[in-house]
């Protein structure tokens, strides 16, 4: 493996990973190369796209794009890779940092059938499910569709918590009711605990969620799709980042809701917890 920030590889070395000296070594040693990078510019830089080394790096390799980008970018990248003799597949994931550590991510795969078959086996250890989505760029679009639900669900949970807290309701009871309700999920349980405990250490950072929101909004507008709930969430995430919470977990969107209500601090009193 290789990372542009080598210090991030330390824990993986302890678990037995082999670290390449540079990106060229990755392509020399591996037929299937997984990229999970911040954006299209980072992917292009690592692959050497647009330079003389691009063909040398990707030809006769299966390049697997596991990050989150627009479907247009993914489709264009795949076409460029295939044009110089490489293969391409998408494998974005859904799940938090905790899910990744536990091997409980959900992986969405798109590409040629033989490549998808290989990836089902290869990516099985990191995901509780590896789900085929058809051809490129269906996995990229599926990731955006899933994120519409995630973003609006967490925003709704934060608003629900804000209502309960401002009504001076017992927040541990609120937590228990969320957990017992038909709406309960792994996400609701984790985010509700974060809200009650005011623990905004990032599992899904606000700036990353805002980036995803912007990708979805752009795709929706291009296709003439209305996204009223996402648009409301989009505004709140922008406001939360502007308030200085960009590195906090997405549950900190409650800070933007509180700011709209004129609430400057956590209200929990002696009966609230």
C-alpha positions as CSV (number, residue, x, y, z in Angstrom):
1,X,0.0,0.0,0.0
2,X,1.0,3.7,-0.3
3,X,-0.3,6.9,1.1
4,X,0.7,10.4,0.3
5,X,0.8,11.0,4.1
6,X,3.1,8.1,5.1
7,X,2.5,8.6,8.9
8,X,-1.1,7.4,8.3
9,X,0.3,4.0,7.4
10,X,1.9,3.2,10.8
11,X,-1.0,1.2,12.3
12,X,-1.4,-0.8,9.1
13,X,2.3,-1.7,9.2
14,X,1.7,-3.1,12.7
15,X,-1.0,-5.3,11.3
16,X,1.3,-6.7,8.6
17,X,0.8,-4.4,5.6
18,X,3.7,-3.8,3.3
19,X,4.3,-0.1,2.5
20,X,5.5,0.8,-1.0
21,X,8.4,3.3,-1.3
22,X,6.4,5.3,-3.9
23,X,3.4,5.1,-6.1
24,X,5.3,3.5,-8.9
25,X,6.1,0.5,-6.7
26,X,2.3,0.0,-6.2
27,X,1.7,-0.4,-9.9
28,X,4.8,-2.7,-10.3
29,X,3.7,-5.0,-7.6
30,X,-0.1,-5.1,-7.9
31,X,-2.5,-5.9,-10.7
32,X,-5.5,-4.6,-8.9
33,X,-5.0,-1.1,-7.5
34,X,-7.6,0.4,-5.1
35,X,-7.7,4.1,-4.8
36,X,-9.6,5.8,-1.9
37,X,-8.7,9.5,-2.3
38,X,-10.2,12.8,-1.5
39,X,-11.3,14.0,-4.9
40,X,-10.7,13.7,-8.7
41,X,-7.6,15.9,-8.6
42,X,-6.0,13.6,-6.1
43,X,-6.9,10.5,-8.1
44,X,-5.6,12.1,-11.3
45,X,-2.3,13.0,-9.6
46,X,-1.8,9.4,-8.3
47,X,-2.6,7.8,-11.6
48,X,-0.6,10.4,-13.6
49,X,-3.7,11.1,-15.7
50,X,-2.9,13.7,-18.3
51,X,0.8,12.9,-18.3
52,X,3.1,10.5,-20.1
53,X,3.1,8.1,-17.1
54,X,-0.6,7.4,-17.1
55,X,-0.6,4.6,-19.7
56,X,2.4,3.0,-18.1
57,X,0.7,2.9,-14.7
58,X,-2.8,1.8,-15.6
59,X,-2.3,-0.5,-18.7
60,X,-3.0,-4.1,-17.8
61,X,-4.2,-3.1,-14.3
62,X,-7.6,-3.1,-12.8
63,X,-8.1,0.4,-11.3
64,X,-10.8,0.5,-8.6
65,X,-12.2,3.9,-7.6
66,X,-13.4,3.7,-4.0
67,X,-13.8,7.4,-3.3
68,X,-16.8,9.6,-3.8
69,X,-16.9,11.8,-6.9
70,X,-19.4,12.8,-9.5
71,X,-20.6,10.1,-11.8
72,X,-19.4,12.2,-14.8
73,X,-15.9,12.2,-13.4
74,X,-16.0,8.4,-12.8
75,X,-17.3,7.6,-16.2
76,X,-14.6,9.8,-17.9
77,X,-11.8,8.3,-15.8
78,X,-13.0,4.8,-16.7
79,X,-13.0,5.7,-20.4
80,X,-9.5,7.1,-20.2
81,X,-8.2,4.0,-18.4
82,X,-9.8,1.6,-20.9
83,X,-8.5,3.6,-23.8
84,X,-4.9,2.8,-22.8
85,X,-5.5,-0.8,-22.1
86,X,-6.5,-0.8,-18.4
87,X,-9.7,-2.0,-16.7
88,X,-11.8,0.1,-14.4
89,X,-14.4,-0.5,-11.7
90,X,-16.1,1.6,-9.0
91,X,-16.4,0.4,-5.4
92,X,-17.5,3.3,-3.1
93,X,-18.5,2.5,0.4
94,X,-21.2,3.4,2.9
95,X,-20.4,3.5,6.6
96,X,-18.5,5.4,9.3
97,X,-14.9,5.2,10.5
98,X,-16.1,2.7,13.2
99,X,-17.7,0.5,10.5
100,X,-14.5,0.5,8.6
101,X,-12.5,-0.6,11.6
102,X,-15.0,-3.4,12.3
103,X,-15.2,-4.5,8.7
104,X,-18.8,-3.6,8.5
105,X,-18.8,-1.2,5.5
106,X,-21.3,-1.7,2.7
107,X,-19.5,-1.7,-0.7
108,X,-21.2,-0.8,-3.9
109,X,-19.5,-2.3,-7.0
110,X,-19.9,-1.5,-10.7
111,X,-18.0,-2.6,-13.7
112,X,-17.5,-5.5,-16.0
113,X,-18.9,-8.8,-14.6
114,X,-15.5,-10.5,-14.3
115,X,-14.1,-7.4,-12.4
116,X,-17.1,-7.3,-10.1
117,X,-16.6,-11.0,-9.4
118,X,-13.0,-10.4,-8.4
119,X,-13.9,-7.5,-6.2
120,X,-16.6,-9.4,-4.4
121,X,-13.9,-11.7,-3.1
122,X,-11.2,-9.0,-2.6
123,X,-13.4,-6.6,-0.7
124,X,-15.3,-9.1,1.3
125,X,-13.2,-8.6,4.4
126,X,-13.9,-4.9,4.7
127,X,-17.7,-5.1,4.2
128,X,-20.7,-6.8,5.6
129,X,-22.2,-6.6,2.1
130,X,-20.7,-6.2,-1.3
131,X,-23.5,-5.3,-3.6
132,X,-23.3,-5.2,-7.4
133,X,-24.8,-2.1,-9.0
134,X,-24.4,-2.9,-12.7
135,X,-22.1,-0.9,-15.0
136,X,-20.1,2.3,-14.4
137,X,-21.1,4.9,-13.2
138,X,-24.0,3.2,-11.4
139,X,-22.1,2.7,-8.1
140,X,-21.1,6.4,-8.0
141,X,-24.7,7.4,-8.4
142,X,-25.9,4.8,-5.9
143,X,-23.5,6.2,-3.3
144,X,-25.0,9.7,-3.9
145,X,-28.5,8.3,-3.6
146,X,-27.7,6.5,-0.3
147,X,-26.1,9.7,1.0
148,X,-29.4,11.6,0.4
149,X,-31.0,9.3,3.0
150,X,-28.0,9.5,5.4
151,X,-27.7,13.3,5.3
152,X,-31.4,14.0,5.7
153,X,-31.8,11.3,8.4
154,X,-29.0,12.6,10.6
155,X,-30.2,16.2,10.1
156,X,-33.7,15.1,11.1
157,X,-32.4,13.3,14.2
158,X,-30.4,16.5,15.2
159,X,-33.6,18.6,14.8
160,X,-35.6,16.0,16.9
161,X,-32.9,16.1,19.6
162,X,-32.9,19.9,19.5
163,X,-36.7,20.0,20.0
164,X,-36.5,17.5,23.0
165,X,-33.6,19.4,24.6
166,X,-35.3,22.8,24.3
167,X,-38.5,21.3,25.8
168,X,-36.3,20.2,28.8
169,X,-37.2,16.5,28.2
170,X,-35.0,13.8,29.8
171,X,-32.4,13.2,27.1
172,X,-31.5,9.7,28.3
173,X,-35.2,8.9,27.9
174,X,-35.0,10.4,24.4
175,X,-32.0,8.2,23.7
176,X,-33.9,5.1,24.9
177,X,-36.9,5.9,22.8
178,X,-34.8,6.5,19.6
179,X,-33.2,3.1,20.2
180,X,-36.5,1.4,20.7
181,X,-38.4,3.1,17.9
182,X,-39.1,1.7,14.4
183,X,-36.7,4.4,13.1
184,X,-33.7,2.9,15.0
185,X,-30.6,1.9,13.0
186,X,-26.8,1.7,13.5
187,X,-26.6,5.3,12.4
188,X,-29.4,6.6,14.7
189,X,-27.9,4.9,17.7
190,X,-24.4,6.2,17.2
191,X,-25.5,9.8,16.3
192,X,-28.1,10.0,19.1
193,X,-25.4,9.1,21.6
194,X,-23.1,11.7,20.2
195,X,-25.9,14.3,20.5
196,X,-26.7,13.4,24.1
197,X,-23.1,13.3,25.1
198,X,-22.1,16.3,23.0
199,X,-19.3,14.2,21.5
200,X,-18.6,15.5,18.1
201,X,-15.3,13.7,17.4
202,X,-15.5,13.1,13.7
203,X,-16.7,9.8,12.3
204,X,-18.0,11.5,9.2
205,X,-16.6,15.0,9.2
206,X,-18.8,18.0,8.4
207,X,-16.6,19.2,5.5
208,X,-16.8,15.7,3.9
209,X,-20.6,15.6,4.3
210,X,-20.9,19.1,2.8
211,X,-18.8,18.0,-0.2
212,X,-21.0,15.0,-0.7
213,X,-24.1,17.2,-0.4
214,X,-22.7,19.5,-3.1
215,X,-22.0,16.5,-5.4
216,X,-25.6,15.3,-5.0
217,X,-27.1,18.8,-5.5
218,X,-25.1,19.2,-8.7
219,X,-26.1,15.8,-10.0
220,X,-29.7,16.5,-9.1
221,X,-29.8,19.9,-10.8
222,X,-28.2,18.5,-14.0
223,X,-30.9,15.8,-14.2
224,X,-33.8,18.1,-13.2
225,X,-34.4,16.3,-10.0
226,X,-35.9,18.1,-7.0
227,X,-34.3,17.5,-3.6
228,X,-36.2,19.7,-1.1
229,X,-35.0,17.9,2.1
230,X,-31.4,17.7,0.9
231,X,-31.5,21.4,0.0
232,X,-32.6,22.3,3.6
233,X,-29.9,20.0,5.0
234,X,-27.3,21.6,2.6
235,X,-28.0,25.0,4.0
236,X,-27.6,23.8,7.6
237,X,-24.3,22.1,6.8
238,X,-22.9,25.2,5.1
239,X,-23.9,27.2,8.2
240,X,-22.3,24.7,10.6
241,X,-19.0,24.8,8.7
242,X,-19.2,28.7,8.7
243,X,-19.6,28.5,12.4
244,X,-16.3,26.7,12.7
245,X,-17.5,23.1,13.0
246,X,-16.0,21.8,9.7
247,X,-13.8,19.2,11.4
248,X,-16.6,18.0,13.8
249,X,-18.8,15.0,13.2
250,X,-21.9,15.5,11.0
251,X,-24.0,15.3,14.1
252,X,-22.7,18.8,15.0
253,X,-25.2,20.1,12.4
254,X,-27.2,20.7,15.5
255,X,-25.0,23.7,16.1
256,X,-26.5,25.4,13.0
257,X,-30.0,24.5,14.2
258,X,-29.2,25.9,17.6
259,X,-27.9,29.1,16.0
260,X,-31.1,29.6,14.1
261,X,-33.0,29.2,17.4
262,X,-30.7,31.7,19.2
263,X,-29.4,29.0,21.5
264,X,-25.7,29.6,22.4
265,X,-25.0,26.6,24.6
266,X,-26.2,23.1,25.7
267,X,-29.3,23.5,27.8
268,X,-29.3,20.2,29.7
269,X,-30.5,20.8,33.3
270,X,-30.6,18.5,36.3
271,X,-33.6,16.5,34.9
272,X,-32.5,16.5,31.3
273,X,-30.0,13.7,31.7
